[in-house]
C-alpha cells in the first residue's frame, strides 16, 4: 500500500463530500419517493412522535438513516475496490 500523504487525504475528503452529495440526491430523488409510494399515509417524512409537549420528527430521522447507509455502502465498496487495485502483485 502506498503512502499518499496530505494530498491523498485532501482528495479523499473532497471526493467523499462529492459522493455524499450525489448519494443524498439519489436517496431524496429516487429512493424516498419509492418508499413513499410503498408506505401508506400522507408524506411519511413528516411523521411525528408526540411525547408530551415534545414532537420528535421520526420521518426525518428515518430518511437520515437511509441516506447514511446508502453513503456507507458506496464508500465501503469504493475503498474495497481501491485497496484491491492497490495490492502489490
C-alpha positions as CSV (number, residue, x, y, z in Angstrom):
1,X,0.0,0.0,0.0
2,X,1.4,3.4,-0.9
3,X,1.6,6.4,1.3
4,X,-0.3,9.2,-0.3
5,X,0.2,11.8,2.4
6,X,-1.7,15.0,2.9
7,X,-2.7,15.4,-0.8
8,X,-4.3,12.0,-0.8
9,X,-6.3,12.8,2.4
10,X,-7.4,16.2,0.9
11,X,-8.5,14.5,-2.3
12,X,-10.3,11.8,-0.3
13,X,-12.2,14.4,1.7
14,X,-13.3,16.4,-1.4
15,X,-14.3,13.2,-3.2
16,X,-16.1,11.9,-0.2
17,X,-18.1,15.1,0.1
18,X,-19.0,15.0,-3.6
19,X,-20.1,11.3,-3.4
20,X,-22.2,12.1,-0.3
21,X,-24.0,14.9,-2.2
22,X,-24.7,12.6,-5.1
23,X,-25.9,9.8,-2.9
24,X,-28.1,12.2,-0.9
25,X,-29.6,13.4,-4.2
26,X,-30.3,9.8,-5.3
27,X,-31.9,9.0,-1.9
28,X,-34.1,12.1,-1.9
29,X,-35.0,12.0,-5.5
30,X,-35.3,8.3,-6.2
31,X,-35.4,6.0,-3.1
32,X,-37.6,8.2,-0.8
33,X,-40.3,8.7,-3.4
34,X,-40.4,4.9,-4.0
35,X,-40.7,4.3,-0.2
36,X,-43.4,7.0,0.0
37,X,-45.5,5.1,-2.6
38,X,-45.0,1.8,-0.8
39,X,-45.7,3.0,2.7
40,X,-49.3,4.1,3.5
41,X,-50.3,7.6,4.7
42,X,-49.6,11.1,3.6
43,X,-45.9,12.2,3.4
44,X,-44.3,9.8,5.8
45,X,-41.2,12.1,6.1
46,X,-43.4,14.4,8.1
47,X,-44.3,11.7,10.7
48,X,-44.1,12.9,14.3
49,X,-43.9,11.2,17.6
50,X,-45.6,13.2,20.3
51,X,-44.1,12.9,23.8
52,X,-45.9,15.4,25.9
53,X,-45.0,18.9,24.6
54,X,-42.1,17.5,22.5
55,X,-42.5,16.5,18.9
56,X,-39.9,14.1,17.5
57,X,-39.6,14.1,13.7
58,X,-39.3,10.4,13.2
59,X,-39.7,10.7,9.4
60,X,-36.6,12.9,9.1
61,X,-34.6,10.5,11.3
62,X,-35.5,7.5,9.1
63,X,-34.6,9.5,6.0
64,X,-31.2,10.4,7.5
65,X,-30.5,6.7,8.4
66,X,-31.4,5.6,4.8
67,X,-29.1,8.4,3.5
68,X,-26.3,7.3,5.9
69,X,-26.5,3.6,5.0
70,X,-26.5,4.4,1.2
71,X,-23.4,6.5,1.6
72,X,-21.7,3.9,3.8
73,X,-22.4,1.1,1.3
74,X,-21.0,3.2,-1.6
75,X,-17.9,4.2,0.4
76,X,-17.3,0.7,1.5
77,X,-17.3,-0.8,-2.0
78,X,-15.2,2.1,-3.4
79,X,-12.5,1.6,-0.8
80,X,-12.7,-2.2,-1.2
81,X,-12.1,-1.7,-4.9
82,X,-9.3,0.8,-4.4
83,X,-7.5,-1.5,-1.9
84,X,-7.8,-4.4,-4.3
85,X,-6.4,-2.4,-7.2
86,X,-3.5,-1.0,-5.0
87,X,-2.4,-4.5,-3.9
88,X,1.2,-5.4,-4.8
89,X,1.3,-8.1,-7.4
